[in-house]
Amino acid sequence: MIQREIEQQIDKYLQDHKVVIILGPRQSGKSTLLKMIEHKLEKPVIWLNGDDTDTRARFENANSTSLKNLTGECKTLIIDEAQRIENIGLNLKIIHDNINTIKVIASGSSAFELSNKINEPLTGRKWELFLYPLSFTEMKNHLGFLEERRLLEQRLIYGYYPDVVNNTGMEKEILKQLSISYLYKDILTWERIQKPYALEKLVQALAFQLGNEVSFNELGKMTGLDNETVEKYILMLERAFIVFRLPCFSRNLRNELKKSRKIYFYDNGLRNAIISHFNPLTLRNDAGALWENFMIAERMKHLSYNNLFVNRYFWRTTAQQEIDYIEEKEGKLFAYEFKWNPNKTYKIPKPFLKEYTPYISEVINPENFERFITSS
């Protein structure tokens, strides 16, 4: 079984009474993770699943007495797919405040129903963690560096969803099912989208513009949506853990872009499934964009799992000078450019170097990428 990096964080948070919330995309391995850590939990353990009708019924109009009867003598309560339970945040608050002998762990696959409804009721009462699809580091630890490095091109095309990684030869079928689940179950059901075809076109447009600046106005023209609706739909895609945005860095130079943004996918495989493009890298023209997306997503996993807090940006000027990725931490700037071809030369733009004197400026390619992913 593949060891997950997030286990270290969970181990630490098991020591107090706060509720542990594990969020993440569908099929990222949340249920498997809970089963893996069950041996560490205080017994007896009760498992509930929000997908079950009887579980949801038990929480309807619940109060402290009914919840005490539900949990009985258990020491650990696990609620999987908790986002399916009405008023889950309030129910977890009642358990936390009235049953001091129970540790609660809840997982959810969508920020629509879980994250948005737990923040206020559970203020000061929870630890919130994020479980991504598998990471390069996790697979390197599982298979060894040389073997995982050999599979790098496959990861750029098919990504790191556990079901994809564990079922060689079935990658395309699994990813297509995942992409349908995202678009037509989570978002369309919970948000009652009036124009599902426009949403599908928007996601495809974002996939095709991977690595480029995104204009809400241009996206609106492509999809028939107004700017406000485009921004609303993108926010929903972020909350569903499909995409994330990177803002532009701008401080001093007059010709810097100031309000632009890039949008990336949490997983390369899902992005490729959305546009039905699984050709090998030698037969496609977006290898550089896939490498950029892969590197930024892997870096984000490392930062999250190790509680490292940085500001993240890209940089570009009206003269088309650019830097793919910038981190700002402790008053220092770290500038990175991503090149899939290790023989391709690149120099950080002189105006940026002169104005900001970054602490590190480096080109990241397949020969040196592990250091970038795992640096503190």
Secondary structure by P-SEA (a helix, b strand, c coil): cccccaaaaaaaaccccbbbbbbbcccccaaaaaaaacccccccbbbbbcccaaaaaaaccccaaaaaaaaccccbbbbcccccccaaaaaaaaaaaccccbbbbbbbcccccccccccccccccbbbbbbccccaaaaaaaccaaaaaaaaaaaaaccccaaaaacccaaaaaaaaaaaaacccccccccccccaaaaaaaaaaaaaaccccccaaaaaaaccccaaaaaaaaaaaaaaccbbbbbbbbccccccccccbbbbbccaaaaaaaaccccccccccaaaaaaaaaaaaaaaaaaaaabbbbbbbcccccccccccbbbbcccbbbbbbbbccccbbbbccaaaaaaccccbbbbbccccaaaaaccc
